[in-house]
Amino acid sequence: MPGVPDRQERFDVGIAGAGQLARMTCLAAWPLGITVGVLGLENEPAAPLAAGVVSGDWHSTEDVAALGRASQLVTLENEFVDAAALAAVDSAGTPVRPGPRALAVIQDKATQKQRMNDAGLPTADWVVAQTPADLAHAGNDLGWPLMLKARKLGYDGYGNATCANLDEATLALERLDAGEGVLVERMIDFRRELAVMVARNPTGEELAYPVVETVQEHHVCHEVVAPARIGGAESKHAAEIALAAAAAAEGVGVTGVELFQLDGGEVLVNELAPRPHNSGHYSIEACETSQFENHLRGVLDLPLGPVEMRRPAAAMVNILGTKKGPAEPRVDFASSVEGAHIHLYGKSEVRVRRKMGHVTALASEADAALAIARRAVEVIGL
Amino acid sequence: MPGVPDRQERFDVGIAGAGQLARMTCLAAWPLGITVGVLGLENEPAAPLAAGVVSGDWHSTEDVAALGRASQLVTLENEFVDAAALAAVDSAGTPVRPGPRALAVIQDKATQKQRMNDAGLPTADWVVAQTPADLAHAGNDLGWPLMLKARKLGYDGYGNATCANLDEATLALERLDAGEGVLVERMIDFRRELAVMVARNPTGEELAYPVVETVQEHHVCHEVVAPARIGGAESKHAAEIALAAAAAAEGVGVTGVELFQLDGGEVLVNELAPRPHNSGHYSIEACETSQFENHLRGVLDLPLGPVEMRRPAAAMVNILGTKKGPAEPRVDFASSVEGAHIHLYGKSEVRVRRKMGHVTALASEADAALAIARRAVEVIGL
């Protein structure tokens, strides 16, 4: 079997994927003496710095099984890996963390929402719609416009549709329904979006990273400010909701919890990611232990590392592609922006809005950090 | 030629070596999109996470030439690479930084000392001795005991001998003299040892990292406390001497400057390393830009990153082997020491006093950081 080492050479951790999250996990793993294998192709971001590559595709049940045989433990960098394929890995003797059954609940945005509500956690009002009649009912109950979401495989806004009326919603239903209907949500007029990375291990330790503020652009995480510029009580409330959400989702390792904060201060759970998350990248420099190291610690059931910030404020800005073509980042220009920490993902081709990297800056207050990170992203020129 | 890629695939930076310093430089290079190739064997610390390995040995002129052909620029992780071999690489069109002529001066501890004195920088009194008669003279002039050092290839105390009298010195001369005599130094009764990493680039930027305190054990760097627990004026003085020493040595990238602080407060230059240095490892977590990133920035003539500390204090303790055998670090135990940042170098065999890794801790004051790092090193059990 190509790419699969002997039993005694199994990776400590196998990641079902080889993108930028796997890449940054590899960077965190080497100093700890943890070997990470990735499932993917040689030209993907994590491949050149993984301990090994299992050639294949995380969409393939067979390739996920090969990763399982090559690893002592399997984890994820995206939540779309087929839960049945992961359950088979688990049954074959390689633990999968977070667990395949918990992942199955998260993978489906409707069951994920139900799980949150069952745990007493507030979300936007929602229903599942399978027919135009369901949509009409939803429009009456929740009010137009409505947010329609594919139940599975949506990310960064792919699979979402904001629908002003029944005609638009009917078209979106046709497009997004994979057979079990779509998730229909009341549109939330939020004051701000927040996010919290929660780290957990099977022994029962749990830690919430600082509550951060996220700015999305075209449904893609664009900027993060840490900590969020909110009051202490608000922050404590958001952290509690995030911890409860990650617990309800049976998160192991890092769970990214996206939240809406409403004008009245109420906090709703938006979406969960059972893995390190774009809104946690600031932790590499800003926190005592990065989300990538704590993901490894969590899935390996090691004690979690402390998550306090090292400086009062941090900002992270994504490097999103602005054109199509070969990637030629101007590191020389960007490195002249004092205090800018550049993180490129090693993608050779730029596409519009593709995540090519990110920049983090630390400072004594948020605006200063944000100004540094924004300037560096601008001059890097991707 | 094995291991040498096509011209268009040349590494941005080639390192003549593949040890732990190259390994940590690779970790710093990936996020910047800088490809680092290393010269060494597949089982060396840097090999699994370099962009590529040029198979060979930095002792071999031919292999260093192969690294030069495979790279757009060559730098070092040790100062013993033959200066003539590096000069040949430079002549063949691949720049070597720091420059081979400057390296030749540093490689020889006698010419290094002379260079410091020529720049008006204070060192321990020294002479070169080639005969027992020279040693007797030195004993009269400098007083017994004397420190004898091989002029070339000494490190971590290898090549050094403390000699109580002429008989001991005569035996040491025989052992350490490679044909050009040995360096004989007055023994320095220092108050403490200090070190400063200096980053420089060809454009002329220069920055001094915080002055740190180092504790050697059996001539091996064992503990580092950052910043040194000395007054502001003392620290400023030490930093100025270090900057001047690195400039006199024509350092490019990072130069490690080891200093003695005497009881009267006087600071002497002890030794220079034209590369990242063990006493700068604390900078990975503790400083805004690590010594490894600034070494890359410096040799590539990119703007240097800021070097301020993120927390008030840091401590670094080396993980030195205590026995001989296979390396089985207890990361599970060590990771339970809250705040301990574990750095293993991936060496599969332990030997007594071999550098197997290090632990860094940040805190609000030095003693707290030191306690964390020491405890983690103890429980890692190597």
Interface residues (C-beta under 8 A of the other chain):
Chain A: R23 L27 W30 P31 L32 G33 I34 P48 L49 A51 E288 R297 L302 P303 G305 P306 R310 R311 P329 V331 D332 S335 S336 E338 G339 H341 I342 H343 L344 G346 G357 L362
Chain B: R23 L27 W30 P31 L32 G33 I34 P48 L49 A51 E288 R297 L302 P303 G305 P306 R310 R311 P329 V331 D332 S335 S336 E338 G339 H341 I342 H343 L344 G346 G357 L362
